[in-house]
Amino acid sequence: MRITASEAYQLLLKDVVCSVEDWNRPENRWVKHCVYVGEAAGRIAECLGVDSDFAKALGYVHDIGRKVSHPRHVIEGYSYLMKLGLDEMAGSCLTHSFIDNDIHLTAGGPLRTDTEAFVAPYLNSHPATIYDNIVQLCDLFCLETGFTTIEKRMLDISLRKGVYDNSKDHFEHVLKLKKRIEDEMGCSLYSLFPEIPENDRNQIKDNRQKLMLLLEKPPVKTK
Ligand SMILES: [Fe+2]
């Protein structure tokens, strides 16, 4: 079963954002990020000619597990939606951090053992759909403050969380996914998001080079 984007938005806010003050609580920044991912996913889906309301709904709920736990949000989100009977949407909580549903193509360091044990069998038995791919991409250029570029976001992530054995592979596959979606849309990804700050656009090449330099270095940690 699935719900509409409007229902997914309400579900995202439920028990977390009940007032204007709640929107501004630092611990609820992830909710704003989900709103932007939903908006971005809807826009891309519309351009691709697929179900934009469904894509939007998936974007809204992809991190919903953070209502329960940040470190376990992938699994908690899946369980939360499954308990509501939203089996068609729950997978998005598991797949959004893994490009093309490949467990090795992820950012931010080694997975927790329990997460890997839960996620790996699911990813191995669910080839990525266009909706999985859309949310995976949107997760990489949507902040809690709005849209940015993938290059800026991934440079930030690498500087903050470190570089791992799979980081270069991950970035290269992100760029391949972006190109694939752009080819299918017939336009550049960033042209759909005029809200991306001018400064971020001007630094795309620079940030890409900085990131590649960083990724060429030996990993500081192994994955
Ligand atoms: Fe996210």
Boltz pocket constraint, residues with backbone or C-beta under 6 A from the ligand:
constraints:
  - pocket:
      binder: B
      contacts: [[A, 33], [A, 37], [A, 62], [A, 63], [A, 139]]
      max_distance: 6.0
